[in-house]
Amino acid sequence: MAEYEDTYEKVIELARRRGFVWPSSEIYGSVAGFIDYGPLGAMLKRRIEATWRRFYVVQEGYYEIECPTVGIEPIYVASGHVGGFSDKMFQCPHCQEFLRADHVAEAFGIPHAGTMSKEELQNVLVDKECPACGKVLGEVEVFDFNLMFTTSIGPGGQRKGYLRPETAQGMFVDFPRLLRFYRDHLPFGAVQVGKSYRNEISPRQGMIRLREFTQAEAEIFVHPEEKDHPNFSRYADYKMPLWGIAQQEKETPAVVKSMREAVDEGIIANEYVAYYVAMTHDILCTVGFNPDKIRFRQHMPDERAHYATDCWDAEALSDRFGWVEIVGIADRTDYDLKAHSRVSGQKNTVFVQYPEAKKVHHKAIVPNFGKLGPAFKGKAKPISEQMLTATPEADGIHLTIDGEEILVGPEMYTVKDEIVDVFGEDVMPHVIEPSYGIDRMCYMVLEHAYAEDVADGEARTVMRFKKGVAPIQVAVLPLMARDGLDEIAKNLVLELQNEGIQTEYDDAGAIGRRYRRQDEIGTPYCITVDYDTKDDASVTLRDRDSMQQIRGPAAAVLKALPDLLKGKLPFDTSSL
C-alpha cells in the first residue's frame, strides 16, 4: 500500500511542480473539490478533448452544441434531479465531519452499499470507524443530500435555477431543434463538452471527485426497434476485457470478447451499445491509458436504472484508488424524452414514414355540433377536438378539459368505420448515451504515463504521454545561448509553430538538465542546435522514450516531424 501511495504522491507532486494541476484558490487555503489546470495541464486537457471530438464529431458526424451551465427549474424537475439527485449522508458525532454513507461502508468492504437504504446503511455503520477522526461512529442518522448547486435568475430571484449537474439535459431540451437540423431522420446525435457541477459531500480523491468538472457527452437518438449500428463492422472484431454480470456474480475475471461475440452471446444488449463500448476503449488507448489497466464493467440489475436496457462503465486501474469509473455507456430507452415531453408538453417524437402506405381499419368519431353547442357552449370546440382521438365507452366519451371531467353522451356523436391509408407513425426515439469524465481521463493519463528509469547512470522521471496529447510536442535547445545558436534555434521554433506544432524554446541550464526537464513534462522530441549547425545546417533530434539521437539536415527534420508526431514514420535516419 505504501508503494501505491508513493506513486500517487509522485504523480501529484510532479503535476503541481511542473504546472499540470494546482489546488484552486491556493493563496486563500483552497477548497476541496476544485482544481486549477496550469499551463501544461490545460494543454493536456485540450488535447484529450480534441481527441474525443475527432472520434465523435469527425468520425461519427455528430455535431457539437453548447448550452448554458445554468438551467431553469422545470428542466431538472423533468429530469428527476430536483426530486431524486441526492446522496446518502451522515455527520460524525465526534468530529462533526459530513461523510457520504455508502462510500464509508464500501471502504469497510460492504458490497453494493450504493444500493442500500438509509436504514440499512445506519445499521452497518454502527460499529465502523470514522475515516476522518478514527472513532467508532455508533448510531448516526443517514439522510438525503441533494447535490445540485442552487441559484436564482433575475433581480429578486424571480426564477429558481440550478448549475447543471450534467451536460446531457441541454441536448434533450434541444431535441426538437436538433431533429429539424438533421432533417427529421433517425438516427442522429449531438455532443457537448463543458462544465458540470455537483455539490459533493466530502470530495477526498483529488481529480477523481470534483465539485466542478468537465464532461464530454453524446446523446444518440435511434429508432427503438432498429438498434443495429449502420457502421458496426468498424468495431465488430474489436476485442477488449468485459466484466459482465455473469463474471461479477461468479467473482471471476473479465473475459476478452469481440463486439460481435458480445452481442451474439447476449452479453451486450445491442450493436449500438457494443459499438460505443469499443469506441470508448479505442479512445482511452489513443489518449494514453495503459490497455492492461482498462476493463468494462456491466451494471448489475440492482444498480442499473430501471428504465435502462443495458449500461457499462469503462474503468481504469489506479495505484491509489483501485478501479475507477471513467466513462458510462447506457441505452436509456425513451426515458429522458418522455420525461421532458410530460413536463413541457412538447411531443418529442419523430414521424417515420413507411416504405409504402398501410391500409388500416379506423373508427372515426364525427361530433354532432347541433347538440354539442347548446350543451357545452364555449367548451364545445375543445371538446370536439379531443373527441377525435378519444375511445368511446358504453356510456359515451370521457374527457378532461381544464381539469374538469366531462362525459359526452352517445347522442352527441356518431362512429363511422372506415379504411384509411396510413403513411407512417410517430416514434419517440431511444437514447444511447456515452458519458465521459474528462478530468478523470486527465488524471489517469498522468498516472499511466508516469515512469522512472535510469539515464546516464542517473535516475530519470519521464511522462510517457502519447504524442497526440503531449502538451509540448517539440523542444528546441541551443547548445549555448550565444554565438548565433540562439537565433538559429528561435528561427526553427517559428517554423515549427507555423506548421501548427506546439514548440518550446529552452536555453536554461546544461543540455543534459534540459533533456531531463523536457522528459519530465513529456515532450516527445527535442532538437539540439550546436556549433556544427552553423557549418552544415544539421541538427540533432532526440526521442524521449528511447533517448536515441539521430543527426540530419534541419530542413529534413522539420519536414519529418509532423509524421513522426502522428506515428507515421519510424525514429531512425531513414525518416530523414
C-alpha positions, 0 to 999 in steps of 0.5 A, a space after each residue: 500500500 505504501 508503494 501505491 501511495 508513493 506513486 500517487 504522491 509522485 504523480 501529484 507532486 510532479 503535476 503541481 511542480 511542473 504546472 499540470 494541476 494546482 489546488 484552486 484558490 491556493 493563496 486563500 487555503 483552497 477548497 476541496 473539490 476544485 482544481 486549477 489546470 496550469 499551463 501544461 495541464 490545460 494543454 493536456 486537457 485540450 488535447 484529450 478533448 480534441 481527441 474525443 471530438 475527432 472520434 465523435 464529431 469527425 468520425 461519427 458526424 455528430 455535431 457539437 452544441 453548447 448550452 448554458 451551465 445554468 438551467 431553469 427549474 422545470 428542466 431538472 424537475 423533468 429530469 428527476 434531479 430536483 426530486 431524486 439527485 441526492 446522496 446518502 449522508 451522515 455527520 460524525 458525532 465526534 468530529 462533526 465531519 459530513 461523510 457520504 454513507 455508502 462510500 464509508 461502508 464500501 471502504 469497510 468492504 460492504 458490497 453494493 452499499 450504493 444500493 442500500 437504504 438509509 436504514 440499512 446503511 445506519 445499521 452497518 455503520 454502527 460499529 465502523 470507524 470514522 475515516 476522518 477522526 478514527 472513532 467508532 461512529 455508533 448510531 448516526 442518522 443517514 439522510 438525503 443530500 441533494 447535490 445540485 448547486 442552487 441559484 436564482 435568475 433575475 433581480 429578486 430571484 424571480 426564477 429558481 435555477 440550478 448549475 447543471 449537474 450534467 451536460 446531457 439535459 441541454 441536448 434533450 431540451 434541444 431535441 426538437 431543434 436538433 431533429 429539424 437540423 438533421 432533417 427529421 431522420 433517425 438516427 442522429 446525435 449531438 455532443 457537448 463538452 463543458 462544465 458540470 457541477 455537483 455539490 459533493 459531500 466530502 470530495 477526498 480523491 483529488 481529480 477523481 471527485 470534483 465539485 466542478 468538472 468537465 464532461 464530454 457527452 453524446 446523446 444518440 437518438 435511434 429508432 427503438 426497434 432498429 438498434 443495429 449500428 449502420 457502421 458496426 463492422 468498424 468495431 465488430 472484431 474489436 476485442 477488449 476485457 468485459 466484466 459482465 454480470 455473469 463474471 461479477 456474480 461468479 467473482 471471476 475475471 473479465 473475459 476478452 470478447 469481440 463486439 460481435 461475440 458480445 452481442 451474439 452471446 447476449 452479453 451486450 444488449 445491442 450493436 449500438 451499445 457494443 459499438 460505443 463500448 469499443 469506441 470508448 476503449 479505442 479512445 482511452 488507448 489513443 489518449 494514453 491509458 495503459 490497455 492492461 489497466 482498462 476493463 468494462 464493467 456491466 451494471 448489475 440489475 440492482 444498480 442499473 436504472 430501471 428504465 435502462 436496457 443495458 449500461 457499462 462503465 469503462 474503468 481504469 486501474 489506479 495505484 491509489 484508488 483501485 478501479 475507477 469509473 471513467 466513462 458510462 455507456 447506457 441505452 436509456 430507452 425513451 426515458 429522458 424524452 418522455 420525461 421532458 415531453 410530460 413536463 413541457 408538453 412538447 411531443 418529442 417524437 419523430 414521424 417515420 414514414 413507411 416504405 409504402 402506405 398501410 391500409 388500416 381499419 379506423 373508427 372515426 368519431 364525427 361530433 354532432 355540433 347541433 347538440 354539442 353547442 347548446 350543451 357545452 357552449 364555449 367548451 364545445 370546440 375543445 371538446 370536439 377536438 379531443 373527441 377525435 382521438 378519444 375511445 368511446 365507452 358504453 356510456 359515451 366519451 370521457 374527457 378532461 378539459 381544464 381539469 374538469 371531467 366531462 362525459 359526452 353522451 352517445 347522442 352527441 356523436 356518431 362512429 363511422 368505420 372506415 379504411 384509411 391509408 396510413 403513411 407512417 407513425 410517430 416514434 419517440 426515439 431511444 437514447 444511447 448515451 456515452 458519458 465521459 469524465 474528462 478530468 478523470 481521463 486527465 488524471 489517469 493519463 498522468 498516472 499511466 504515463 508516469 515512469 522512472 528509469 535510469 539515464 546516464 547512470 542517473 535516475 530519470 522521471 519521464 511522462 510517457 504521454 502519447 504524442 497526440 496529447 503531449 502538451 509540448 510536442 517539440 523542444 528546441 535547445 541551443 547548445 549555448 545561448 550565444 554565438 548565433 545558436 540562439 537565433 538559429 534555434 528561435 528561427 526553427 521554433 517559428 517554423 515549427 509553430 507555423 506548421 501548427 506544432 506546439 514548440 518550446 524554446 529552452 536555453 536554461 541550464 546544461 543540455 543534459 538538465 534540459 533533456 531531463 526537464 523536457 522528459 519530465 513534462 513529456 515532450 516527445 522530441 527535442 532538437 539540439 542546435 550546436 556549433 556544427 549547425 552553423 557549418 552544415 545546417 544539421 541538427 540533432 533530434 532526440 526521442 524521449 522514450 528511447 533517448 536515441 539521437 539521430 543527426 540530419 539536415 534541419 530542413 529534413 527534420 522539420 519536414 519529418 516531424 509532423 509524421 513522426 508526431 502522428 506515428 507515421 514514420 519510424 525514429 531512425 535516419 531513414 525518416 530523414 
